[in-house]
Amino acid sequence: MPTYMAGFAVAIGALTLLIGSAARPHDIVAPISGIVTLAIATVACAYSRPVRGGFSRRVYRAGWIGTGLLYAAALVAGILLGWPLWGWVIASIVVAIPLAVAAWTIYRSLR
């Protein structure tokens, strides 16, 4: 599970940067299609693997909810405010942090 979460953290950060660097509105169709495909595949994978322990479940949920809220906020703010590329780079890093921290925390608890 930590590997899955870390991989998704990297993917969501990359997607945020791809959306932000799109020159035209229709250029974001491929990245969004990619994240939808990735989300469906990874959720299906996650349901086939149990999360052990209550601590892991709390951390797991916090990571996903935190990343989801930051991703939504970054998209809304970035698109409405017309962020420059460096703003999207920062957003792509910030969006991935909750999920990456959760992955690291769960990884450390399983060792």
Accessible surface in RSA format (square Angstrom, percent):
REM  Atomic radii and reference values for relative SASA: ProtOr
REM  Chains: A
REM  Algorithm: Lee & Richards
REM  Probe-radius: 1.40
REM  Slices: 20
REM RES _ NUM      All-atoms   Total-Side   Main-Chain    Non-polar    All polar
REM                ABS   REL    ABS   REL    ABS   REL    ABS   REL    ABS   REL
RES MET A   1    39.59  20.5  10.74   7.1  28.85  68.7  10.85   9.2  28.74  38.1
RES PRO A   2    17.53  12.8  16.61  15.1   0.92   3.3  16.96  14.0   0.57   3.6
RES THR A   3   118.43  84.2 110.41 111.9   8.02  19.1  79.82 107.2  38.61  58.4
RES TYR A   4    33.69  15.7  20.71  11.8  12.98  33.8  28.56  21.5   5.14   6.3
RES MET A   5     0.00   0.0   0.00   0.0   0.00   0.0   0.00   0.0   0.00   0.0
RES ALA A   6    42.63  39.2  41.33  63.8   1.31   3.0  42.19  59.4   0.44   1.2
RES GLY A   7    41.97  51.8   0.00   N/A  41.97  51.8  35.45  97.3   6.52  14.6
RES PHE A   8    17.24   8.6  14.15   8.8   3.10   8.1  15.56   9.4   1.69   4.8
RES ALA A   9     2.58   2.4   2.58   4.0   0.00   0.0   2.58   3.6   0.00   0.0
RES VAL A  10   111.35  73.3 103.87  94.0   7.48  18.0 109.44  95.1   1.91   5.2
RES ALA A  11    27.25  25.1  18.71  28.9   8.54  19.4  24.17  34.0   3.08   8.2
RES ILE A  12    10.08   5.7  10.08   7.5   0.00   0.0  10.08   7.3   0.00   0.0
RES GLY A  13     7.47   9.2   0.00   N/A   7.47   9.2   7.24  19.9   0.24   0.5
RES ALA A  14    52.25  48.0  42.64  65.8   9.61  21.9  49.58  69.8   2.67   7.1
RES LEU A  15     8.94   5.0   7.64   5.5   1.30   3.3   8.45   5.9   0.48   1.3
RES THR A  16     0.00   0.0   0.00   0.0   0.00   0.0   0.00   0.0   0.00   0.0
RES LEU A  17    61.71  34.4  61.71  44.2   0.00   0.0  61.71  43.3   0.00   0.0
RES LEU A  18    99.28  55.3  95.27  68.2   4.01  10.1  95.30  66.9   3.98  10.7
RES ILE A  19     9.19   5.2   2.70   2.0   6.50  15.7   2.70   1.9   6.50  17.6
RES GLY A  20    17.06  21.0   0.00   N/A  17.06  21.0   1.09   3.0  15.97  35.8
RES SER A  21    59.82  50.6  31.71  42.3  28.11  64.8  24.40  52.0  35.42  49.6
RES ALA A  22    31.15  28.6   3.51   5.4  27.64  62.9  10.30  14.5  20.85  55.2
RES ALA A  23    91.74  84.4  50.08  77.3  41.67  94.8  60.08  84.6  31.66  83.9
RES ARG A  24   131.49  55.2 128.81  65.7   2.68   6.4  51.24  70.0  80.25  48.6
RES PRO A  25   117.43  85.6 104.46  95.2  12.97  47.1 113.01  93.3   4.42  27.5
RES HIS A  26   116.82  63.8 104.13  72.4  12.68  32.4  79.13  81.6  37.69  43.9
RES ASP A  27    47.17  33.0  31.08  30.9  16.09  38.0  18.31  43.1  28.87  28.8
RES ILE A  28    40.14  22.8  40.14  29.9   0.00   0.0  40.14  28.9   0.00   0.0
RES VAL A  29    95.04  62.5  91.37  82.7   3.67   8.8  94.66  82.3   0.38   1.0
RES ALA A  30    75.29  69.2  61.62  95.1  13.67  31.1  67.48  95.0   7.81  20.7
RES PRO A  31    18.49  13.5  10.72   9.8   7.77  28.2  17.82  14.7   0.67   4.2
RES ILE A  32    69.58  39.6  69.58  51.8   0.00   0.0  69.58  50.1   0.00   0.0
RES SER A  33    58.00  49.0  51.38  68.6   6.62  15.3  36.65  78.1  21.34  29.9
RES GLY A  34    38.89  48.0   0.00   N/A  38.89  48.0  34.43  94.5   4.46  10.0
RES ILE A  35    22.03  12.5  19.51  14.5   2.53   6.1  20.81  15.0   1.23   3.3
RES VAL A  36    76.50  50.3  74.02  67.0   2.48   6.0  76.50  66.5   0.00   0.0
RES THR A  37    91.20  64.9  87.93  89.1   3.27   7.8  65.26  87.7  25.94  39.2
RES LEU A  38    58.31  32.5  54.63  39.1   3.68   9.2  58.06  40.8   0.25   0.7
RES ALA A  39    32.39  29.8  32.22  49.7   0.17   0.4  32.39  45.6   0.00   0.0
RES ILE A  40   120.16  68.4 114.22  85.1   5.94  14.3 118.65  85.4   1.51   4.1
RES ALA A  41    58.41  53.7  45.38  70.0  13.04  29.7  53.01  74.7   5.40  14.3
RES THR A  42    20.26  14.4  19.69  20.0   0.57   1.4  19.76  26.5   0.50   0.8
RES VAL A  43    72.34  47.6  71.90  65.1   0.44   1.0  72.34  62.9   0.00   0.0
RES ALA A  44    65.02  59.8  48.17  74.3  16.86  38.3  56.20  79.1   8.83  23.4
RES CYS A  45    44.90  34.0  37.61  42.0   7.28  17.1  21.55  54.6  23.34  25.2
RES ALA A  46    11.51  10.6   5.94   9.2   5.57  12.7   6.64   9.4   4.86  12.9
RES TYR A  47   186.94  87.3 155.83  88.7  31.10  80.9 110.18  82.8  76.76  94.6
RES SER A  48    79.06  66.8  43.30  57.8  35.76  82.4  51.03 108.7  28.03  39.3
RES ARG A  49   121.87  51.2 117.71  60.0   4.16   9.9  33.13  45.3  88.74  53.8
RES PRO A  50   115.86  84.4  92.30  84.1  23.57  85.7 103.49  85.4  12.38  76.9
RES VAL A  51    24.15  15.9  16.39  14.8   7.76  18.7  18.34  15.9   5.81  15.7
RES ARG A  52   154.64  64.9 143.00  72.9  11.63  27.7  69.04  94.4  85.59  51.9
RES GLY A  53    46.16  56.9   0.00   N/A  46.16  56.9  36.44 100.0   9.72  21.8
RES GLY A  54    41.77  51.5   0.00   N/A  41.77  51.5  27.15  74.5  14.62  32.7
RES PHE A  55    92.10  46.1  88.00  54.5   4.10  10.7  88.00  53.4   4.10  11.7
RES SER A  56     5.99   5.1   5.88   7.8   0.11   0.3   0.91   1.9   5.08   7.1
RES ARG A  57   109.16  45.8 108.99  55.6   0.17   0.4  23.59  32.2  85.57  51.9
RES ARG A  58   152.31  63.9 145.03  73.9   7.28  17.3  70.75  96.7  81.56  49.4
RES VAL A  59    25.33  16.7  22.92  20.8   2.41   5.8  25.25  21.9   0.08   0.2
RES TYR A  60    47.16  22.0  47.16  26.8   0.00   0.0  28.76  21.6  18.39  22.7
RES ARG A  61   136.79  57.4 134.78  68.7   2.02   4.8  45.91  62.7  90.88  55.1
RES ALA A  62    64.21  59.0  50.33  77.7  13.87  31.6  58.19  81.9   6.02  15.9
RES GLY A  63     1.96   2.4   0.00   N/A   1.96   2.4   1.52   4.2   0.45   1.0
RES TRP A  64    57.81  23.2  51.75  25.0   6.06  14.2  51.97  27.7   5.85   9.5
RES ILE A  65   105.99  60.3  99.80  74.4   6.19  14.9 105.62  76.1   0.37   1.0
RES GLY A  66    19.27  23.8   0.00   N/A  19.27  23.8  18.81  51.6   0.45   1.0
RES THR A  67     4.02   2.9   4.02   4.1   0.00   0.0   4.02   5.4   0.00   0.0
RES GLY A  68    38.04  46.9   0.00   N/A  38.04  46.9  32.97  90.5   5.08  11.4
RES LEU A  69   122.50  68.2 117.73  84.2   4.77  12.0 118.13  83.0   4.37  11.8
RES LEU A  70    64.60  36.0  62.77  44.9   1.84   4.6  62.85  44.1   1.75   4.7
RES TYR A  71    36.21  16.9  36.21  20.6   0.00   0.0  33.25  25.0   2.96   3.7
RES ALA A  72    50.50  46.4  46.42  71.6   4.08   9.3  50.50  71.1   0.00   0.0
RES ALA A  73    57.03  52.4  46.50  71.8  10.53  23.9  55.52  78.2   1.51   4.0
RES ALA A  74     7.88   7.2   4.95   7.6   2.92   6.7   7.45  10.5   0.43   1.1
RES LEU A  75    33.03  18.4  32.92  23.6   0.11   0.3  33.03  23.2   0.00   0.0
RES VAL A  76    89.65  59.0  85.20  77.1   4.45  10.7  89.65  77.9   0.00   0.0
RES ALA A  77    31.33  28.8  27.12  41.9   4.21   9.6  31.33  44.1   0.00   0.0
RES GLY A  78     1.44   1.8   0.00   N/A   1.44   1.8   0.00   0.0   1.44   3.2
RES ILE A  79   103.68  59.0  82.69  61.6  20.99  50.6  87.98  63.4  15.70  42.6
RES LEU A  80   139.90  77.9 109.32  78.2  30.58  76.9 110.72  77.8  29.18  78.5
RES LEU A  81   132.84  74.0 102.50  73.3  30.33  76.3 107.10  75.2  25.74  69.3
RES GLY A  82    56.97  70.3   0.00   N/A  56.97  70.3  33.93  93.1  23.04  51.6
RES TRP A  83    74.62  29.9  60.11  29.1  14.51  34.1  49.10  26.2  25.52  41.4
RES PRO A  84    65.12  47.5  53.87  49.1  11.24  40.9  65.12  53.8   0.00   0.0
RES LEU A  85   103.07  57.4  93.43  66.8   9.64  24.2  94.39  66.3   8.68  23.4
RES TRP A  86   169.94  68.2 165.27  80.0   4.67  11.0 151.23  80.6  18.71  30.3
RES GLY A  87    10.88  13.4   0.00   N/A  10.88  13.4   8.45  23.2   2.43   5.4
RES TRP A  88     8.92   3.6   8.92   4.3   0.00   0.0   4.40   2.3   4.52   7.3
RES VAL A  89    59.05  38.9  59.05  53.5   0.00   0.0  59.05  51.3   0.00   0.0
RES ILE A  90    92.58  52.7  92.10  68.6   0.48   1.2  92.58  66.7   0.00   0.0
RES ALA A  91     8.36   7.7   2.69   4.1   5.68  12.9   8.20  11.6   0.16   0.4
RES SER A  92    10.66   9.0   8.92  11.9   1.75   4.0   2.27   4.8   8.39  11.8
RES ILE A  93   105.02  59.8  99.99  74.5   5.03  12.1 104.22  75.0   0.80   2.2
RES VAL A  94    60.99  40.1  60.81  55.1   0.18   0.4  60.81  52.8   0.18   0.5
RES VAL A  95     1.25   0.8   1.25   1.1   0.00   0.0   1.25   1.1   0.00   0.0
RES ALA A  96    16.95  15.6  16.95  26.1   0.00   0.0  16.95  23.9   0.00   0.0
RES ILE A  97    86.97  49.5  85.41  63.6   1.55   3.7  86.97  62.6   0.00   0.0
RES PRO A  98    28.62  20.9  19.20  17.5   9.42  34.3  26.61  22.0   2.01  12.5
RES LEU A  99     0.00   0.0   0.00   0.0   0.00   0.0   0.00   0.0   0.00   0.0
RES ALA A 100    44.71  41.1  39.21  60.5   5.50  12.5  40.08  56.4   4.63  12.3
RES VAL A 101    88.59  58.3  86.06  77.9   2.53   6.1  88.59  77.0   0.00   0.0
RES ALA A 102     3.94   3.6   2.40   3.7   1.54   3.5   3.78   5.3   0.16   0.4
RES ALA A 103     3.92   3.6   3.59   5.5   0.33   0.7   3.74   5.3   0.17   0.5
RES TRP A 104   148.07  59.4 144.93  70.2   3.13   7.4 127.34  67.9  20.72  33.6
RES THR A 105    41.48  29.5  37.48  38.0   4.00   9.5  26.38  35.4  15.10  22.8
RES ILE A 106     2.62   1.5   2.62   2.0   0.00   0.0   2.62   1.9   0.00   0.0
RES TYR A 107    94.62  44.2  94.54  53.8   0.08   0.2  60.99  45.8  33.63  41.5
RES ARG A 108   127.35  53.5 112.80  57.5  14.56  34.7  21.58  29.5 105.78  64.1
RES SER A 109    56.90  48.1  18.45  24.6  38.45  88.6  29.16  62.1  27.74  38.9
RES LEU A 110    76.24  42.5  45.18  32.3  31.06  78.1  48.30  33.9  27.94  75.2
RES ARG A 111   180.69  75.9 113.61  57.9  67.08 159.7  59.38  81.2 121.31  73.5
END  Absolute sums over single chains surface
CHAIN  1 A     6712.6       5559.3       1153.3       5090.2       1622.5
END  Absolute sums over all chains
TOTAL          6712.6       5559.3       1153.3       5090.2       1622.5
